[in-house]
Amino acid sequence: MNHYDYIIVGSGIAGLYIALLAIKQGSVLILTKGSIEDCNTKYAQGGIAVAMGKDDSPELHFKDTMAAGDGLCDAAAVRILTEEGAECIADLIKFGVPFDTLDGEITLTREAAHTTPRIIHAGGDATGEHIEISLSQKVRSVPIKVLEDCLASEILIEGNRVKGVKALDCRTGLMEEYGCQFLILATGGTGRLFKYTTNSDVVTGDGIALAFEAGAEISDMEFFQFHPTVLRLPGVAPFLISEAVRGEGGILENVDGYRFMPDYTAEAELAPRDIVARSIVYEMRKTGSDRVFLDVTHLPPRLITTRFPHIYRFCRDHGLDITKGLIPVAPAAHYLMGGVKTNTWGETNISGLFAAGETACTGVHGANRLASNSLLESVVFGKRVVERTTSPCHSEEDIPSCHREEQVSQSPEQSEGDEAISYSLPDRHPLSHVPPLNLPNLQSLMWDKVGIIRSGESLAKAASILATWQRSLPQSIDRPSYELNNLVLCARLITEAALLREESRGAHFRTDFPETSSAWQRHIVFKT
Ligand SMILES: Cc1cc2nc3c(=O)[nH]c(=O)nc-3n(C[C@H](O)[C@H](O)[C@H](O)COP(=O)(O)OP(=O)(O)OC[C@H]3O[C@@H](n4cnc5c(N)ncnc54)[C@H](O)[C@@H]3O)c2cc1C
């Protein structure tokens, strides 16, 4: 078995950034199931939130993040997120990411639910593409081994310690085992679970499914963020219209030309994502339409073409000049707040197993992510993973608990929703008639019954269908079958958590429990 100090699964921002730091400490292998650049990272538009502006501070960023998280953020983790960002941005610049500048200063823009401009970007609205290209070029220039088309299929454990990973070569169909000291899951979220999604095809919850099966704790899965404004043009794949467009003054109107957001909230278009997404759904229902419109025609055309060149060009290439015409939009699945539970060093409850990026649940997002905090989370906690692996603590057998003690003494600040309740996935009575299991049926089920607006009834129905499907999963033999099986497991974790949480909070909204309940200011954790 080939052995490495670090094996990193995934080649988005989290995987590549960690690899570039880890190579200074030991040998590194990256496994990625598509090409190196297949990931969500390259689609990120708005940018990275970081308190660098004159009128900004980590304290203000902390407050905005805590407010968005709706009572479930881990305050110690949010402190770290908001205080340690600038150092990681300096690393990204060193690795070649060309952030936009004006007169030698990095330019900052504002996004919804941020009290001040603090989003740094690259190529206007092509931030993720620049990050992915710069980091992957840098990775190729150093002795990091990268295996593309290589799908991690099982975590190898001995006792409570990681020994390596099993992976499928998707080109040859051969299975191989790789040994390591540290295994870092950077496999992204589960966005392909839903019929309408902004996510890349590779985002199928693999890391969460593998970690769960290996005995790791999975937390906060009921909190899935739906982006309010995704292009809804017939025959065109969902394309994100960045939050920053509303940040720069874009206005939402229903199909009758009425500006509806002020009717729902005083923050209007700058309200948090969940509020804007739900308001749009209500407005679409009211008007019997499958879309609303985003209007930027009152903004100077030059601002639009220079600040949003990517969006401008994409729409123009599909016959829409957004400087003159309205942009048809509707919500779509976007970001998973939950994931593999980690402490503030990216450690899971299994020694040697780490998670970073969207796969991880570090506790910074709580019930709802503040826009542009996820790229920041990937680098801030990615850096801490590598720092942790070089700490003397690692000579000890029980790394996670060793760290937890330290974490408590380091963070006197009281976290919100400290309490976590552990559950196993329940055995449900199988239904005699269910639709056949395939990706479109799974995506429709999740969109219709576990989507933006949920109810106990819709969730219970979905839970039974999913449990029935899980009893007769196809054998995993190739990438599509592995992905489908992983998605079904993630769908169960999301649905069962949403059913347990009898309240509405952040991105989780139930019509039968529309209020937030203090009794539910706690986390739902699943473990095998
Ligand atoms: C359209 C869009 C716009 C966004 N805009 C922003 C923004 O402006 N600011 C912001 O902060 N966030 C934004 N986000 C969110 C952000 O882009 C993601 O949360 C972040 O890029 C996740 O990075 P990651 O490295 O964790 O995962 P990803 O970039 O998704 O990478 C996951 C990697 O894991 C690999 N992988 C998965 N499973 C396996 C397996 N079994 N074996 C091997 N490899 C595997 C994939 O192939 C991929 O390389 C946006 C997301 C989308 C979709």
PDBQT file of the ligand as one rigid body, heavy atoms in Angstrom, charges set to zero:
ROOT
HETATM    1  C1  LIG A 601     -22.492  29.001  -7.712  1.00  0.00    +0.000 C 
HETATM    2  C2  LIG A 601     -21.834  29.146  -6.376  1.00  0.00    +0.000 A 
HETATM    3  C3  LIG A 601     -21.406  30.385  -5.947  1.00  0.00    +0.000 A 
HETATM    4  C4  LIG A 601     -20.793  30.530  -4.695  1.00  0.00    +0.000 A 
HETATM    5  N1  LIG A 601     -20.322  31.760  -4.315  1.00  0.00    +0.000 NA
HETATM    6  C5  LIG A 601     -19.638  31.864  -3.144  1.00  0.00    +0.000 A 
HETATM    7  C6  LIG A 601     -19.023  33.091  -2.771  1.00  0.00    +0.000 A 
HETATM    8  O1  LIG A 601     -19.063  34.076  -3.505  1.00  0.00    +0.000 OA
HETATM    9  N2  LIG A 601     -18.373  33.137  -1.585  1.00  0.00    +0.000 N 
HETATM   10  C7  LIG A 601     -18.287  32.064  -0.749  1.00  0.00    +0.000 A 
HETATM   11  O2  LIG A 601     -17.685  32.174   0.332  1.00  0.00    +0.000 OA
HETATM   12  N3  LIG A 601     -18.852  30.892  -1.096  1.00  0.00    +0.000 NA
HETATM   13  C8  LIG A 601     -19.503  30.761  -2.265  1.00  0.00    +0.000 A 
HETATM   14  N4  LIG A 601     -20.048  29.562  -2.613  1.00  0.00    +0.000 N 
HETATM   15  C9  LIG A 601     -19.816  28.403  -1.743  1.00  0.00    +0.000 C 
HETATM   16  C10 LIG A 601     -18.381  27.947  -1.934  1.00  0.00    +0.000 C 
HETATM   17  O3  LIG A 601     -18.028  28.056  -3.287  1.00  0.00    +0.000 OA
HETATM   18  C11 LIG A 601     -18.193  26.519  -1.490  1.00  0.00    +0.000 C 
HETATM   19  O4  LIG A 601     -18.733  26.340  -0.209  1.00  0.00    +0.000 OA
HETATM   20  C12 LIG A 601     -16.713  26.186  -1.445  1.00  0.00    +0.000 C 
HETATM   21  O5  LIG A 601     -16.133  26.454  -2.713  1.00  0.00    +0.000 OA
HETATM   22  C13 LIG A 601     -16.520  24.746  -1.061  1.00  0.00    +0.000 C 
HETATM   23  O6  LIG A 601     -15.169  24.434  -1.231  1.00  0.00    +0.000 OA
HETATM   24  P1  LIG A 601     -14.693  22.979  -0.880  1.00  0.00    +0.000 P 
HETATM   25  O7  LIG A 601     -13.236  22.949  -1.168  1.00  0.00    +0.000 OA
HETATM   26  O8  LIG A 601     -15.151  22.608   0.456  1.00  0.00    +0.000 OA
HETATM   27  O9  LIG A 601     -15.497  22.016  -1.896  1.00  0.00    +0.000 OA
HETATM   28  P2  LIG A 601     -15.611  22.012  -3.482  1.00  0.00    +0.000 P 
HETATM   29  O10 LIG A 601     -15.038  23.217  -4.101  1.00  0.00    +0.000 OA
HETATM   30  O11 LIG A 601     -17.020  21.694  -3.813  1.00  0.00    +0.000 OA
HETATM   31  O12 LIG A 601     -14.697  20.774  -3.877  1.00  0.00    +0.000 OA
HETATM   32  C14 LIG A 601     -15.045  19.469  -3.511  1.00  0.00    +0.000 C 
HETATM   33  C15 LIG A 601     -14.026  18.527  -4.147  1.00  0.00    +0.000 C 
HETATM   34  O13 LIG A 601     -14.166  17.222  -3.635  1.00  0.00    +0.000 OA
HETATM   35  C16 LIG A 601     -14.090  16.287  -4.713  1.00  0.00    +0.000 C 
HETATM   36  N5  LIG A 601     -14.774  15.064  -4.282  1.00  0.00    +0.000 N 
HETATM   37  C17 LIG A 601     -16.033  14.932  -3.801  1.00  0.00    +0.000 A 
HETATM   38  N6  LIG A 601     -16.278  13.649  -3.458  1.00  0.00    +0.000 NA
HETATM   39  C18 LIG A 601     -15.132  12.953  -3.718  1.00  0.00    +0.000 A 
HETATM   40  C19 LIG A 601     -14.752  11.596  -3.583  1.00  0.00    +0.000 A 
HETATM   41  N7  LIG A 601     -15.580  10.650  -3.118  1.00  0.00    +0.000 N 
HETATM   42  N8  LIG A 601     -13.502  11.241  -3.959  1.00  0.00    +0.000 NA
HETATM   43  C20 LIG A 601     -12.633  12.143  -4.466  1.00  0.00    +0.000 A 
HETATM   44  N9  LIG A 601     -12.946  13.457  -4.619  1.00  0.00    +0.000 NA
HETATM   45  C21 LIG A 601     -14.177  13.843  -4.253  1.00  0.00    +0.000 A 
HETATM   46  C22 LIG A 601     -14.753  17.029  -5.851  1.00  0.00    +0.000 C 
HETATM   47  O14 LIG A 601     -14.445  16.425  -7.090  1.00  0.00    +0.000 OA
HETATM   48  C23 LIG A 601     -14.136  18.411  -5.646  1.00  0.00    +0.000 C 
HETATM   49  O15 LIG A 601     -12.842  18.448  -6.188  1.00  0.00    +0.000 OA
HETATM   50  C24 LIG A 601     -20.652  29.400  -3.857  1.00  0.00    +0.000 A 
HETATM   51  C25 LIG A 601     -21.101  28.155  -4.290  1.00  0.00    +0.000 A 
HETATM   52  C26 LIG A 601     -21.675  28.016  -5.534  1.00  0.00    +0.000 A 
HETATM   53  C27 LIG A 601     -22.135  26.671  -5.975  1.00  0.00    +0.000 C 
ENDROOT
TORSDOF 0
